[in-house]
Amino acid sequence: DVQLQASGGGLVQAGGSLRLSCAASGGTFDDYAIGWFRRAPGKEREAVSCISSYDGSTYYGDSVKGRFTISRDSARRVVYLQMNSLRPEDTSVYYCAAGNVISSTLRDSTKYAYWGQGTLVTVSS
């Protein structure tokens, strides 16, 4: 099994940037797609960005396209989420997840078997 550790959250002003990291231990890192999901209070969980394990396919939610970039470093077993031009509506707890997920279903959180703890991102206006 793979264990995930999310980090990098914090408080930032609107327009600022943060980089989240999802570090994996155990398992075979390159076997897993990694997804970033978020859930704001009173809202449903939302797929933010995901990256496949075998062909580098990526998914971005409409609200983050052009602002967020996902990347993976297999040597370090880390997936990064670079978040630029942050908005107050990006405020949420961000979770990373891993699973054997095919590219066409990257955004489906139910396909991910392993979840890390959340990291809180707060964007002030």
N, C-alpha and C positions, 0 to 999 in steps of 0.2 A: 504494500500500500504506500501511497505517497502522502506526506504531510506538508501542509502549506503554511507559510508565515507571511502575512501581509504587513507592510509597514509604509511609512512615508506620509501619512495623513497629517493634518494640522489645520491651523487657522491662517487664511490668506485673504487679502483684499481682492475685490472684483478686479479682473484684468490680470491678476497674478498667475503664477505657475506653481505646480507641485509635480513631483514624480513619485508615483507609488511603485513599490517593489513587491513581488510575490516570489519568495524563496521556497524551493521545493527540496525536501529530503526524503530518502527512501524511494523505492520504486525506480522505474526507468523513465527519466524525465522526458526523453524524446518520444515516448509512447503516447504522451498526453497532450490533448488540446488544453489550453488555459484560457479561462474567461474571467473578465472583470464584470461584476454585477453590483448594483447599488439599490438600496432601499431607503427612501426618505420616510419620515414619520407620516403615517396615514396614506402612504402610497404603496403600490405593488412593487415587487422586485423588478428591476429593469436591467436588461443586458446593455452594458456600456461598450465593451470592446472585447473581442475574442481572437485568438490566433490558433491555427491548426497545428498539428504535430508533424505532418509529413509533407505538406506542400506550401506552407507559409501563408495559406489563405487567412484573410482577416475579415472581421466584421466590426462595423462601427454603428452605434445607434445614431439615428438621424440628428439627435440633439447635440451630439459631440463631434460629428464629422467636420474635419477641417481644424479642429481644436485639440483633439487628443490623438496620440500615436501609441500603438502597442508594439512591443518588440520582445524578442526572447533571446537569451544568451544561454545556449546549451552548455557551454563550458562551466559557467557559474551556476547553472540550474536556476535561473531567475528570469521572470517575465516582468517587464517594466510597463507602466502606463504613464506616459508623459502628458500632463494636462496643462494646456496653455489657455489664455484668455478665459480664465474661470469666471463663472457667473454665480450669483447667489443661488440660483436654482440647481446648481451642481452640488449643493450642500447635501450630504448623505453619508451613510456608512457604506464603505466600499468593501466588497468581498472578492477574493479570488477563488477560483475553483478549477479543478482538473478532472478530465475524463477522457474516455475513448470516444471521441465525438467526431463525426464526419463533417466535412466542410459545410454541407447544406443545412446542418442543424446547429451550427456554432452558437446561435443566439438562444437556444433552448436550454434554460437552466436545469431542466429535469434530466438532461443527458449527462450532467456532471456528477460524479460519484463522490468526489473529495472536495471539501471546503475548508478554507482557512478562517481564522477569526477576522472580524472586520476591522477596518481602520477608518476613523472618522475624518471626513473632510468638511470644513466649515468655511464658506466663502462669505465674507462680509461686504455689504454694499457701501 
